[in-house]
Amino acid sequence: MAREKYQTLTEQMFYILLCLEVECCGVDIMKMVSDLTGGRVVIGAGTLYTLLDNFQKEKFIAETKVENRKKSYLITNLGKELLEKEYKRLQTLTADYEQMRKGNSL
């Protein structure tokens, strides 16, 4: 059975959507992700702009303005739902991990 395309998000996908809770452009996103993660997650320009294009096609984000070649984006309600779903999935993973580490396995 094929996995649904956005059933789970990569770290880069997650952080891009998270950053777009506020309107920003690609350069701002790269800096915000690096700052937020202490440099642990770095998003290259090729990856970023490919994901932004895909997210826009899926209506997870919307382009808000264009100044010369600089485009700004904002997360949509659909994108917020996707981000929230991923956040809850990660919380479930963490809870399962903690349960097993405490020896409370099934």
Phi, psi and omega in degrees: 000129181287143178281137176301140189306315182246034178295321173230154181249146170286167177302318180299315179300313181302311184290326177298311179297320179299315180297328184279013168294338173240147181296129177200167180258176183303315180299318178298319180298312181302317180292316181298316181297314179299315179296314183298322184261008181062030179084000181294322179248122177239133180246118177286159183300318181298314178297314183301308186288332173295314180294319178301317178297314179297316179297323179292318178298324180276357180068029174276336176223161177229141175288131183253329176198159179228124176235106188058243179263357182274119179248139176248152185224164176213143179291143177265175176299321178298319177295322177296321177297317178297316179297317179295320178299317179293319178301315179294323176298318179293323176297319178297316177301316180296316179297319177297317178300312181297321179298314181292322181293332179276357180081018181263043181292166182296000000 
